[in-house]
Amino acid sequence: MVSNIIISQKEDCSPFEDVRAIKGEEAILSTHQDYCIDESKLAGGYADWLFFPKNERDIISIVNKMKEDKTPITISGARTGIVGSAVPTCGGAILSFDDMKQVKGISYDKDTQKYFVRIQPGLTLEELADILKYKRFSQEHNLDEEDWVQAFKKVERGHIFPVDPTEMTAAVGGSIAANASGGRSFKYGAMRPWVKHLRVVIESGEVLDIERGQYIAVNSKFIIKTSEKDIEIDIPTYKMPEAKNAAGLYAKPDMDLVDLFIGSEGILGIITEVDLWLIEKPEVLTNALFFKTEEDAINFVKKLRSIENLDIEYIEFFDKNAFNLLRSRRKTNPELANIDTIPEDTTTAIFFEIPFSDDTFEEIFVTLDEIATESNTSVDSGWSALDDNERDKFRKIRHAVPEIVNSIISKRKATYPNLHKLGTDMSVTDNHLQDIMTFYHQTLKETTLEYVIWGHIGDNHVHVNILPKNMEELDLGKQLYKEFAKKAVEYGGSVSAEHGIGKIKHEYLEIMYGEEGVEQMRSVKRKLDPEGLFNRDNVFSFTG
Amino acid sequence: MKIVVLVKQVPEADKVAVDPETGTLIREGITSILNPYCEYALDEAVKLKNTHPEENIEIITISMGPPQTKMALLRCLELGADKAYLLSDRKFAGSDVWATSTALKEGVVNLEPEFDLILAGKQAIDGDTAQVPAEIAEQLGVPQITYGVKVQIVDKKVEVKREIETGYQIVSARMPALVTMSKGSNIRRIPSMKEVLNARKKPLEVLTADDIGIDENKVGLKASPTQVARIFAPPEKVGGEIIDGSDHIVAAKNLLEFLIVNNYIKE
């Protein structure tokens, strides 16, 4: 029965001494320094404990012990996040998911006619993709009496997990905690809708077993009954943007409890088990089209996404500066050889993918030919790929841009060690796409700052990357960043569409939801985790 | 004018591993691609077609392999081939370089007897023997030019710029002839949407040994005078030693010492 009341489960725990751990700040810093930092390169991480639990029982044991010792826990997935969520800046304990990569099984939901996979959260998205691709399941992976493993293996095209955050080495647990997305969120959304079920260890050391659809808020409230007390959670009242969003806690008056934990950046509990929906692998045509002006490219995007029956998988954008970066490296990087085949007067590229069948191919071609012509380009000068090898060439070209940006910044770091790039992550609503692009270019062109823009234009979510040449430029970039955040919010968007808030974007969250909104989130945290045991200082600063 | 391009589907080389215990290739997860050198050969054929409209060039690709080789041929059609033939039959299984050459030669003779030029990759990136095209030329009795990087048609002759140890050599031959291609200025091109669509409308025929009238005693394992005894991965190269160059005098001393200790020079 659907309810807003959930009763936590008391489960067995392992003896604390049996949990694999490294103790002592010195030992951790000397042999496991990687665990004190993530891709944000945020400095200042340290810890007294580094745990490698193997299962939920180990995690319960760690939570009980750390709670008793008043030691905060930073949850550590694959540390691919770029907002410092996994950096233990408050010390204490790091709980690594390195030893929790087990695939528990697979099953089929007859109502929705979909397969789902049950895994431990330490498995990476890449590992999951491989397991699905090669169908690495045996009979013991059947989650119930029926032989779904056999049936799953018989599906010739195979299955995929459709969400593809660019960083596929991210752990599934971290991706859920961040509500990660990526290009394909244009069609499939972020991680959120694909999470069917979660098990979460909360501060009491008990477990919430949350099946989507089972616990729905009533009067904007959830009640969590633990063995010690009833916790009443008031859902924050701010209105989330219509645009793609990964900033702050999910909040809707009639929301599902599972959504409170998805995207919460680990501040409310530790995910120990996940069920994810799968889809049959679609047959897709991957394309790139090249435009003389950015305006033409944006017009093409608008037309492309307005044609519903095309069912586009993703739409990605590269601006003139990104293109120039690629051109500058084409002689030294063999993977960029095809850049030479692009018309000389190209300034902007749009990459997109369309599902097709032999019956629809011709029709799709005619449609695309038409809108390409209307946008002053031609399908004859673009690129298309049908198989995975070919697609890989596209992927390498797309990934080359951020790689070149990072290498430029690395070189500048030799002179200015504290220099870093500034990468925005803001979205706006459909009707403001051209407005925000114009705003970005105009604002940046008034300065001497070097910048490139690329990203998920289908969702009106591009990454402006500012490449400061010195510390003054870095400061100027930071000021602009704030301006961009304000403008994105003004245009109905989010200050963080996919990277999250973590420890480095608190001020932008406040721009979006105001002090009151942040305080409402803090209040949820205080109810569920009064001592600030989990992921302290993620999303907002922790005040006891 | 008819140009036949001989192609092979190969496992993507940088991802192939050898199981050290069984000595066999680990095929799980390895995708198959059109051999890059074959792709360069095809690209060269397309360039000739574009630069010699007066010759009315037709490009025909022929391959021998299992049914999935169709994917490699489809790619050839996307990249500009006009038609494709796949010789696919269990009777070809186990063919060594000689038996493969025989099958492909028979394919050429039976399917495109009026060919003017045969282009092929200099070698396949899986077997790396570089013998099949040469043997085909011998069996056909036509001149062969190997390691080409640029092909031109001049006065009804084929003129090839070819790689040699010390630089390049320009060689020409009367046609029909066979030329094998190295990389040159060709790239593994990404086709356009129109090319992808059109490829699906071009003829791609799958033929058996009987279809092209090959004597089954001339192909396959029993017609192969050589056999692969063992496959093994080459030993991994160990990383070199890096001498810190921050102080050039110290670096020079260290380098000298390294060269003496390792007997590269004498004191």
Chai-1 contact restraints between the chains, C-beta under 6 A:
chainA,res_idxA,chainB,res_idxB,connection_type,confidence,min_distance_angstrom,max_distance_angstrom,comment,restraint_id
A,N287,B,M193,contact,1.0,0.0,6.0,A-B,restraint_1
A,A337,B,I187,contact,1.0,0.0,6.0,A-B,restraint_2
A,N338,B,I190,contact,1.0,0.0,6.0,A-B,restraint_3
A,F365,B,L197,contact,1.0,0.0,6.0,A-B,restraint_4
A,V379,B,M193,contact,1.0,0.0,6.0,A-B,restraint_5
A,V379,B,K194,contact,1.0,0.0,6.0,A-B,restraint_6
A,D380,B,S192,contact,1.0,0.0,6.0,A-B,restraint_7
A,D380,B,K194,contact,1.0,0.0,6.0,A-B,restraint_8
A,G382,B,S192,contact,1.0,0.0,6.0,A-B,restraint_9
A,G382,B,M193,contact,1.0,0.0,6.0,A-B,restraint_10
A,W383,B,I190,contact,1.0,0.0,6.0,A-B,restraint_11
A,S384,B,M193,contact,1.0,0.0,6.0,A-B,restraint_12
A,S384,B,V196,contact,1.0,0.0,6.0,A-B,restraint_13
A,N389,B,T31,contact,1.0,0.0,6.0,A-B,restraint_14
A,N389,B,I33,contact,1.0,0.0,6.0,A-B,restraint_15
A,K393,B,I190,contact,1.0,0.0,6.0,A-B,restraint_16
